[in-house]
Amino acid sequence: MPHRILSKLGEIATPAFVVDEERLQRNLQILAHVKKQSGTKILFAIKGCPLMPIFQMISDTLDGFTASGVYEARLAQDGASIETEIHTYCPAYAESEIRELLALQNNIHIYFNSLDQLNRFAPIIRAHNKFAIIGLRVNPALSVAKFAKYDPCRAGSHFGVSPSELTDVDWNLVDTLHVHALCENLAEESAKLITHTGALLKDFLPHVTSINFGGGHFITHPDYKTDVLINALKEFKARFPHLTTVLEPGAAVVYDAGYLVASVLGLQNNDGVQNAVLDASANAHVPDVMKAGVRLSVLGETEDQPGHSYTFVSRTCMARDVWGDYAFAQPLSVGDKIVFADGLQYSLGEANWFNGHPRPDLAMLETGGNIRIWRHFTYADFKHNYST
Ligand SMILES: Cc1ncc(COP(=O)(O)O)c(C=O)c1O
């Protein structure tokens, strides 16, 4: 375990989600480089980590936020400065939600998923706020997402209109087109989406002022070649110079920028399997471990030589609430801290109260080395969810 992290996180109460400020800033610097070199706007898709205390830091570097609906949009308004842009996309809105979005103070962009919703609500938006930007999501039919389960372009997908429907669009109602096809993809797929979109939508792009290439661009991953993305964006801009280009990554902003810290509460050898029972649950706190087969690495685990091997299990009643198998050079003891790396993306937003075990605290390891605890969850928070 890197010394800075070992010495600081060893004292923290568990379970806890801990943002690593230095690593978050490192990601933001990579994104700032892409912005500067490509002239593209970059938004943070809140769903990737809806942690309000980091919003101001993010909006100091990026151009705004992408929300999945009214509540995330309100969180962006509450967590960042009033000038920040808020883009909202939802597969279907209720009319009351459109009115709530229009009541926000920020520079609001509302994206629709169907012509039906566009034709019903865009006139209301135009009448209410002539500065609000209206978007339409198009399904680019490009299946390259890393996890098939998360492929928005799968056959029969409900995400976006098909390009053939664009001939029926009233272009007075649309300012921007939106394509989202990626999930944890590297630069080659980002470039493929950008080039593909240029070819697919060339007849319609003259009608709009911007194009949003969605999320899933894993820009801060060490294998991601930012130059490939920058060149693809520049080529696109050379072809369509009137367009503002937009990316809206979620995962890439917080990738490897924080931890889930847990403690070993019990050790149990059954049928030759050494189970270590943790106070953090895969099922309740990082559901992608169960849903998508994600394996989080643990700081200090041994990869090469056989060590002391453990199956990390959780305290919920779900039999397969299992983190995976981990080996260490030394045996584990009850009370040891387990630090899962890359613990922020899609964990906080999906975490739940299943079985009522305490939810991880929210904290930050500041650049100077201090730990700041933002939130400690108690029984009152649990009760609040299930009582009048
Ligand atoms: C429309 C849209 N934009 C952006 C994102 C963010 O994607 P990621 O966190 O993979 O970058 C998603 C993720 O589901 C999405 O559905």
The ligand as an ORCA input file, in Angstrom:
! r2SCAN-3c Opt
* xyz 0 1
  C     -26.626      9.387    -21.390
  C     -25.425      9.100    -20.550
  N     -24.428      9.998    -20.511
  C     -23.318      9.798    -19.773
  C     -23.164      8.642    -19.028
  C     -21.915      8.463    -18.216
  O     -21.226      7.341    -18.637
  P     -19.818      6.942    -17.967
  O     -19.980      7.080    -16.504
  O     -19.617      5.537    -18.396
  O     -18.799      7.873    -18.515
  C     -24.177      7.662    -19.066
  C     -24.037      6.407    -18.302
  O     -24.877      5.588    -18.234
  C     -25.334      7.910    -19.827
  O     -26.339      7.016    -19.861
*
